[in-house]
Amino acid sequence: MKPGSIVRCRHREWVLLPAESEEVWVLRPLTGTTEEVVKVHKRLSELIAYELPFERVEPALFPLPTAERVSDAASAHLLWQAARLMLREGAAPLRSLGRISIRPRVYQFVPLLMALRLDPVRLFIADDVGVGKTIEALLIARELWDRGEIRRFAVLCPPYLCDQWAQEIAQKFNLEPVVIRSGTVAQLERQVPPGTSIYEHFPVQVASIDFIKTERNRHQFLQFCPELVIVDEVHGAAAAPGGSQQERHALLQEVAKDQRRHLILLTATPHSGVEDAFRSLLALLNPDFATWNLSELSEAQRALLARHFIQRTRADILSGWETTVPFPKREAVDYTYQLSERYRQLFEQAYEFCWEIVRTGHHLRESQRRVRYWGALALLRCVMSSPAAAVAALHNRLSGVRRPLTDEGGEAIDGTRHIVEPSQEAPDDEVPSALLEAADRDLPTQEQRRLQKIATLAEQIKGTSDDTKLHRASSLIQTLLQEGFHPIVWCRYVATAEYLTEHLREVLAPEVQVLCLTGRVSDEERQTRIQAIDPELPRVLVATDCLSEGINLQEKFTAVLHYDLPWNPNRLEQREGRVDRYGQSAEKVKVVRFFGRDNPVDGVVIEVLLDKAQQIHRTLGTYVPVPEEGESVLQAIVQALFFRKGYGKPMQLTLDLGMPEVEKLHRRWERDVERERLNRSRFAQRAIKPAEVQRELEATDAVLGDPAAVQTFVLTAAQRLGIPITADPKRPKLWRVSLDAQSLATVPEAIRLALPSPHPKASRFWLISFDSPAPEGAEYVGRNHRFVAALARFLFEEALTQPLTARAARTGAIRTRAVSELTTLFLLRVRYLLEEPQKPSLLSEEVLVLGMHETSEGPRWLEPTVALRLLAEAQPDANLPLSEKRELIERALEKLNPWAGTPDEEAWGLHHPWQKGIREQIYHRAAALLESHKRLRQALALRKQGLRLKPHLPPDLLGILILQPLVEV
């Protein structure tokens, strides 16, 4: 009994799969999938079999069809569809497509093709925001998993992304991950055997990089580090002097030390403008990269780096890669408001106070002067965010409340990072009371009265018509809802978000769902609240930047309004990327840059940062990070706000009218733009052509079936089983499945259980799409969807176990004009063993349709494409009596006997004409599949040597369809 053989155990038939140990049998049900695999210990099976003979694993035969019930071509075609859609270990070179629950775009396969040419896989994916780097990385992980090259992998990411990664892995890639962070460890430890580490026990892990980097956890993780590690938002782990970021980098250096380990790095912003930091990330892939001058690469160096690094803009992807645009159209607009008289007074009083902080710090040491700048900017930003944020900041300052600014690892965060909000991590969204206290601690006591006066004025403005920003924004949000958009409103501070949320709940219609998510809400609770949103009702999400990076919100939101402008252009793109990304079902998304026409703080940020970023984006097609996100930006903003002509008293402190710090920042930024332009031209991976990827997809679709095949099968099967499915009258390419209990009364229970339960408040229809991503409100139904799997499993099992009543028949005969000679079509399930030196053997399968014409000279075999077309398209053109149908099938079965029972698998089919033809066709197909596998290994000759794809004989004879030519009288 070899892998691929049919065996019998426990009163049923199984397929014998390859095993990692010679001590066990690995068995898959004959009509099941690998999700139902069982392992039987050989010695235990033998011992038990003395008393329980049915526990013994014994050779068996695939049940042959009979002539008891002969049906038509449509029933035979349905059986072929069901058998093909049940395949999980597809024989095509891309094995992962048989397991995943999405249909990736063509461009998303490029990193996979790059990975398959590397051993080990060391890959840096730096595609634009919203392109789908998560899918690209997990596609590689799933492929390595299904090839048997890895048995464990871990994703290291910021803590707020852990749940999202776990959800993507489970829902789209059908693996079972665990989340490892401070709040989950105790529960996970209770699930493992005593003395076993969670890092050793769980094969698929999603871990907070800030949890793993700590002294307590790092060593144990490294001791049991899996074969593949994926690092998301890796720009936050570049080498940096001291602090949390350096600890992350030190962790990754240890991970990368094992040269056999696969490593995938992900970020949309690989280069922050600091060459050494970028090189430190590249060095994780190959230590030699650390010494290269990236601006003067030789052609050999560029070619080597290009094997490991990919960086594409949306323009790169849309240029020749996709026939349809995979991203929504982004409509970007500016809307403004004007300060009321009282709000202007609030700004002026706050500005005067901040000006005093800046002026009186002129003679201090640089470090002390910098603290003054931090505090001044922090106060102005709170005041112009909202009266609520101003009140919260000032009351905390006056009452002595201080919040330490630390990250998850306990490291202090400096004021620069708090104000400029670097894009590699979600900033603290509480008002910066500690910065205010540090900035004005040396001011005279009487200045406290000025703070109190400012706080009182802010309190008086809260919620009144004097807050023109609040009322103008609520009007814009109502307009967006009327236009059919579901907006996310981005705020800088929790106080502002909660203040705006309270107002919106008062002024918007009762049916509008208004959700507020800030840093005060745990990661788990955020996910729970987002999932609880009713997709049938209009909705508004008010959020701080705790959600702006990496979180997928495109399924329920279609617009963005920046209530507070970010002080980092990269953050602007990250916010908008929550809705403008792959997977957005709406054709258009709207992004609103909202600012005060006479708000000097907004004016400076737009002039110094945001307009410059937009100009770069128009030129390059992507965003380029602000140089050294932090001190240089801070200096430019301080100069523009306090030390230039036009803002009152600051005029007295400067003689020239220019802004040197701003000009210096812009010059450095332009240099980075030129560097980025060069890099993207080098590393957009134009060497891999769309046709090359499409060829591999077509080879896989031929084995597994494409989305069109899934649609045909579902609609046909539903008709046969009485499942009410109708085209949606309002939207093309959408289908409605009735969930009404009475309509489903005659549907088999196994199918009903795969349907969703009707929502008590929603329509009793389930809206589905066979295109990925599905439009809003619909669910994508692909080949691995539970509904498709249930249909295929039921029809296939019914055909094998209940042939007299089965809706998908194993035998059929029709009289048709489609052929001029008696033609027999064979439906075969063929198993192959893929063997590669020093790697475990892999079992793969496909369902073949072979056909032959019976002639006086003997059988003449058809091209497989011709046989498949006959199966799909041949129609009965005249009645064929049942007795004659049975006679044709019985005659064919006689000519096939003996189908099985040959003691030597190698000798099967050598002495029977029909079987000999089938054998030759299968070996010919195996050779073609082997060439497909070799194409993916063409860059490394070592990975092609010794590669074999050996068919297991005999194949499973699923069914026979006979086409009798219609003789015209």
MONOR-V198466 format. One record per run of one state. SS is the DSSP state (~ for helix, > for strand, _ for the rest). FROM is the first residue (numbers start at 1). LEN is the number of residues. If there is no record, write none. Layout:
# MONOR-V198466
SS:FROM:LEN  SS:FROM:LEN
This chain:
# MONOR-V198466
_:1:5  >:6:4  _:10:2  >:12:6  _:18:6  >:24:6  _:30:4  ~:34:3  _:37:1  >:38:4  ~:42:8  _:50:3  ~:53:3  _:56:2  >:58:2  _:60:11  >:71:1  _:72:1  ~:73:13  _:86:4  >:90:1  _:91:4  ~:95:4  _:99:7  ~:106:10  _:116:6  >:122:4  _:126:7  ~:133:14  _:147:6  >:153:5  _:158:1  ~:159:15  _:174:4  >:178:3  _:181:4  ~:185:5  _:190:8  ~:198:4  _:202:2  >:204:5  ~:209:4  _:213:2  ~:215:9  _:224:4  >:228:4  _:232:2  ~:234:4  _:238:5  ~:243:15  _:258:4  >:262:5  _:267:8  ~:275:8  _:283:4  ~:287:5  _:292:7  ~:299:8  _:307:2  >:309:2  _:311:3  ~:314:5  _:319:10  >:329:9  _:338:3  ~:341:20  _:361:5  ~:366:20  _:386:1  ~:387:13  _:400:6  >:406:1  _:407:5  >:412:1  _:413:2  ~:415:6  _:421:12  ~:433:8  _:441:6  ~:447:15  _:462:6  ~:468:15  _:483:4  >:487:4  _:491:3  ~:494:14  _:508:5  >:513:5  _:518:5  ~:523:9  _:532:7  >:539:5  _:544:1  ~:545:3  _:548:11  >:559:4  _:563:6  ~:569:8  _:577:11  >:588:9  _:597:3  ~:600:21  _:621:10  ~:631:12  _:643:5  ~:648:6  _:654:6  ~:660:24  _:684:6  ~:690:15  _:705:2  ~:707:15  _:722:3  >:725:3  _:728:6  >:734:5  _:739:10  ~:749:4  _:753:12  >:765:5  _:770:9  >:779:2  _:781:5  ~:786:16  _:802:9  >:811:6  _:817:6  >:823:13  _:836:6  >:842:14  _:856:2  >:858:4  _:862:2  ~:864:10  _:874:4  >:878:1  _:879:3  ~:882:15  _:897:8  ~:905:3  _:908:5  ~:913:23  _:936:5  ~:941:3  _:944:4  >:948:18  _:966:4
